[in-house]
Amino acid sequence: MSQEHIERFLGKLLTDEDFFEEIRLLGVKAALKYGLYFTSAELKSIEAMDLNKFAVNYKNLNDRLTRSGPSITLVREKDVATEDRRQ
């Protein structure tokens, strides 16, 4: 489960400007409110990261890649397979 939280954390850093700013200002423990939990070793590693390396010009990101972009409906494979059989 922890690897999934690391991946979600890194993804949010790159795509969610509000999340990035909150982490930058309050530290990695702010991730708890997003349901992201880490081991003590992971916390130390994350806290040692240079967040400036993750700084993104969010205005230049495609809207579909950012939290503020349009909603995307995910289609489950089962639904696609069912739809294929109907055609």
Residue pairs with C-beta under 8 A, 6 or more apart in sequence:
1 37
2 37
2 38
2 39
2 42
5 36
5 37
5 38
6 38
6 42
8 34
8 36
9 28
9 31
9 36
9 38
9 46
10 54
12 19
12 20
12 34
12 67
13 19
13 20
13 23
13 51
13 54
14 54
14 56
15 61
15 65
15 66
15 67
16 66
16 67
17 56
17 58
17 66
17 67
17 68
18 67
19 34
19 67
20 51
20 54
20 55
20 56
22 30
23 30
23 31
23 51
24 51
27 47
28 38
28 43
28 46
28 47
29 43
31 38
38 46
58 66
58 68
62 69
63 69
63 70
64 70
64 72
